[in-house]
Amino acid sequence: METILIIEDSKVMQARLEESLTGKYRLAFAEDGPPGIAAALAEPPDLILLDVYLPEMDGYEVCRTLKQDARTRAVPIIFLTSLESEQEKIRGFEAGADDYIVKPFYPGELLARIRLHLASRREKLMAVELEKLKLLQEMATAISHEFNNPLTTIFGHLHLAGRTLPETHPAGGHLVEIRRELERIRTIVDRLATASKVVKADYLMGEEMIDLNEI
């Protein structure tokens, strides 16, 4: 279950948000900016609902602080405010907010926007993982190529050395052991190249997911 951090000092608004979101998301609460920032950095949530006007530090400063930290930069932040002026919205977006909801809100609208931003976040995280997997594939292919060339040469020299030695020569046993260990290295290299293949499977609504069972 995804976690939503609610930074809101109004007990009434906390209760309303809890009523709308309980059972759908895991909820955490903070009543001011500094404890909200501390909670977000200690255990980054999947999304933050942030009141603009807080007792000690306003939501704009909280948002800027969280967006400047690598641990919480990608966490969607939705501002909650009773003011609907264009200037307030501009200030919120300039601070780094991802969305803006005016109080009082409709629970259906709130849920729709939360789902939208969480889906967008999942998509971005998946894109990052796919990029990492692509990089792994490229590295593994390069490593496999670099290892296989000298391995082929070594196997060739071992074959020639084995042909020139008498069958009873004590070095013959050592050559067999060397070949066995080289075969182990070749197997590891082959597995690395195979495991790096990006295998995709159709998922829901036309999305493609990585099928880890096929790696």
N, C-alpha and C positions, 0 to 999 in steps of 0.2 A: 504494500500500500504506500502510495506517495505521501510525502510530508509537506505540509504547508505551515510556515511560520507566520503568525499574525502579530504584528507590532501595532497595538492599539490600546490607548489608555482608558477608553470608555467601557465600563462594565456592561452597559446596555448593548453596545455594539459587539462586544466580545460574545455575549450570550446569543445575539442574533446570528453572528457568523458561525458560532458553534452549532446552532440549531440547523443551519443551512448545509453545513459541511460534514457533520459527524456521521460516521459510517461510510463515507465516500473517500475521505482522506484522513491521514494521521495528523492531528493538530498540535501545535506548540504555540504558547503565548508569551509575549513580553509587553510590558506596559510603558516602555520608554525606549529612546534611541540607543543609549549605551548598552543596556542589557540585551536589547534586540540584536545589536551588532555582535555582541559576545556569543549569543546563542547561535547566530548564523555562521560565525567563523568556527565555533567549536564542532558543530555538526550541520554542515550546509544542507538546507532543505531543498525540495524540488521547486518550490515557489514561495514568494513572500507577498503577503497583503500588508500594506504599509500606510498607516494614517499619516496625513501631512502634518497636522499640528499635534505635537507631543510636548510633555512638560519641560524636559531638559534640552533635547536636541530635536529639531524639526525633521520631518521626513525627507526633505531635500538633502540635508547633510548626511542622513543615514544612507540614503540611496547612493550618493556620491562615494561615500566611504566603502560600501559593499561592492560597487562596480569597479573600484580601483584595486580591489584585492583579488588575486588570482583564484582564491578558493571559492569566491562567490560571484565572480564576474558574469558567469553564464546563467546564474539563477534568475528567472523572470521575476520582476517586481511590479506589482500592480498597486498604484496609489488609490487610497480611499480618502475622499474629502467631501465636505458639504458645499464647497465652492465650485461653480461651474464656469468661471470666467476663462476666456481664452488665455489670458496672461498666466493664470495658475497652471493651466495645462502645458503651456510652453515651458514654464519653469520646471515642471515635473519631467518632461521629456528631455530637457537640457541636462537635468541631473542624472539621467540614465534610465528613467522608468520605461517599462515596456508597455504599460497600459494605464488607464485612468478611469476609475468608476466613481460616480457621484452618489453620495448618500442623500436620501435613502435609496437603496438599490433594490432591484427585483432579484430574488434568489435565482430565478432561471437565467437571467442575464449574467449574474456572477458566475454561476456554474459553467455556462457556455464559454465565457472568457477564460476561466481557469483551465478548462479542458483544451481550449485552443492553444494556450501558451505552454501547457504541459506536453501536448502533442508536438509542438514546434521544438521544444527542448529535447524530447526523445529523438526526433529526427536529426537534430544537430549533433547529438551525442553519437548516434549511429554513424553519421557521416565521418566523424572523427575516428571512430573505431575502424571503419572501412579503410580510411586513409592509412591508419597504422598497419592494418593487415596487408594493404597493397605494398607498403614500404618493406614489411617483413618478407613478402613474396620476392620483391626485387633483390633484397639482400641475400635471401636464401639461394636464389638462382645464381647470383654472382659467386657466392661461397662454394656452391656445388661445382660450378665450372672451374673455379680456381683449384679446388681440391682434386677433381677428377683428372686433370691434366698431369700433375706430378704422380698421382697414384698409378695411372696407366704406364708411365715411364718406369716406375719402381717395379711394377708387376713384370714388365718386359725384362728388366735386368735380373730379377729373381729367376725367371724362366731360363734365361741364358746361363746363369750361375748354376742352376740345378742340372742343366744338361752337361756342363763341363766337369762336374764333380763325380767321382766314383760313388757307386751306390752305398759303399760302406764308410764313406768319409763322414767324420763326426759333425762337420758343418751342415750336413744335409738336414739334420733334425732342427737346427736353428733356422734354416731357410723355411722349413715347413711352419714353424711357429711364427716367423715374421709374416708369412703369407696369411696365416689365420688372423693375426691382429690387423693386417691391412684390409682384409675382407670385412672385419668389424667396422673399421673406419668408413669403408665404402658404403656399407649398409646404413650407417648413421647419416652420411651425407645424402643418400637417396631418400631416406625418411624425411630429412629436413626439407628437401626440395618438394616432396609430395605434400607435406603438411602445410606448406606455404600457399597452396592453391586456394583461391577464393571460390568457395562453392556456394552458390546462391539458390534459394528455394522460394517459390511463390508463397506469400503469406496473405494477410487479410487486405482487402480493398486495393489489390494491385501492388502492394508494397513488396519489396524483396528483402529477405533476411538472410543472414549467414547461417547455413546449416552446419553446426559444429560437429554433428555426427558423421559428416562426410569428410571432415578434415583428417 
